[in-house]
Amino acid sequence: MPTRVLRLPHVLDRTGYSRSGLYARISAGLFPHPISLGARASAWPEHEVEAVLAAQIRRASNEQLQAIVADLETERASFGLANTGASAA
């Protein structure tokens, strides 16, 4: 399945936040930081936006949201690295 990224206007539309509200939530650890697409472009992985919205629908506390966001950002380090099935001999 292809990975889709969402630019700022799309994220604002999906979340209902204002630009300043979104960045305040990022600063508070309640929303993931964007990824860099280049020198002047950034976006959010769609699955991360969806995960945060799903947590909010479940009425996750701020502490739970912070944990979810931290986990999502940690998972970026290994995103897309498939297990090649090679085993150490």
Buried (B, 14 or more C-beta within 10 A) or exposed (E): EEEEBBEBEBBBEBBEBEEEEBBEBBEEBBBBBBBEEEEEEEBBBBBBBEBBBEBBEEEBEEEEBBBBBEEBBEEEEEEEEEEEEEEEE
